[in-house]
Amino acid sequence: MGLLINESGSFRDPANAVIYLNGRVLRGLDASAAEDFSVFSATESFESLSNSGKIIGTRQLSDGEVPAEIAGRFSAVLEHQRVPFISYPYEWSFSMLQDAGALHLEILLTCLENGVSMKDGYSFNLQFQGVKPVFIDIGSFEPVRAGPWIGYRQFCQTILYPLMLEAYLDIPFQRTLMGHLDGITPGEMNHLLRGTRKYRKGVMRNVTLQAATDKRFDRGGRKTQEDLGKSGFGAELNKALAKKLLKTVSGLTSDRADSGWSAYRSTCSYSEEDREAKERFVSDAASSGEIGVAWDLGANDGAYSRLIAKHATQVIAVDYDDVTVDAMYRSFKADGITNILPIVMNLVDPSPARGWRGTERKAFTDRGKPDLVLALALVHHMALAANVPLVQIVDWFADLGGRLIVEFVEPHDPMAERLLGNKEAGMFPDYRIEEFERLLALRFEVTSSLKLPSGRRTLYACDPR
């Protein structure tokens, strides 16, 4: 018997159950869901969306193929292609959420042509394979039913409104989405978009109208469904609604100012000689062993993510600055780099476990183990800016479980001096290269090291003990 794990985030739809079994991703369907999938899988939409990779690769298992561990439990069992690394909408940049939202609507429009709709408009039903969004909730598809698109409100709250928050108010959406998995309500968004902002593209129809309808419904007035029908959201206009939403989503732009880190590579304290030596060291260290998944922590512009992507199956490029991550994402797309997934995250306050009982959305470090961790120009930020002790930083690297390529920036480096400028003198007596090397030796075997030509930074390649 194999190890069977129920996906803790799939319980909200009782007709579907996602199960992990020996590395496989399975979906058990009840009788109603099995019938819906039968209808959907027989359409041209299913074939075209599958072939284009817009929906996750899926096949129905024959009775003889259903594993013994779940035999007889479901009316039908599907097997899905596995997504290499699960990320969440609150870890995506503006362009990533925008592309995911556009894909969702394109899929809806394609399906409506064949008499199929979608139950949900939830951003968590999408994932990224590298820089390509993909829809994973195959249980969301159902035959078209009378009335407005049932996923419209959810789409607004978890995709459209977060995009508007950044496009119209210059506020990054990531923290808001992390704190509220159901997104931003129409009333909340309407309160934020005051004055002339109410006349911005898409606001009156998608925000003001919904907020007013909610108020009337809360006061015991007409039902929301009736209001939407009278306002032009009848079932026959779902396609028109989706087209208008797609135009609105695609037309939004983020004009947030330069973050200060988006131009990091041109303003950092590396000489050209240092940079070349660093690239050689990282390339040699990365190529010394097989790499399935690598994590580039503090990826900045993604230059080193690109370098190790030549040696790894998948790279997760993590940076706390959403403007920088957005630039990374767009550059990887433009250059056709498909095996790097950039995500937004503060590594000293990483994404926690979220949702019901803290199990629906996993913490960052619970979503897999890297074969290689790249931590360049990171330790001094964690230690000097966030006051994390060196011993805890090294222990955290070791707990991640993979090989490590790490850089230590000495206190007299200009970047370290800048961070120390706002700190009390003598606040970090243990922030010394000798102490860092002592701590590394306790948890890792240092296989090679290199002091860069400037003499202010040292690189280490380490194997876990």
Secondary structure by P-SEA (a helix, b strand, c coil): cccccccccccccccbbbbbcccbbbbbbcaaaaaaaaaaaacaaaaaaaaaccccbbbbbccccccccccccccbbbbbcccccccccccccaaaaaaaaaaaaaaaaaaaaacbbbcccccccccccccbbbbcccccccccccccccaaaaaaaccaaaaaaaacccccaaaaaaaccccccaaaaaaaaccccccccccccccaaaaaaaaaaaaccccaaaaaaaacccccaaaaaaaaaaaaaaaccccccccccccccccccccaaaaaaaaaaaaaaaacccccbbbbcccccaaaaaaacccccbbbbbbccaaaaaaaaaaaaaaccccbbbbbcccccccccccccccccccccccccccbbbbccccccccccccccaaaaaaaaaaaccccbbbbbccccaaaaaaaccccccccccccaaaaaaaaaaccccccccccccccbbbbbbbcc
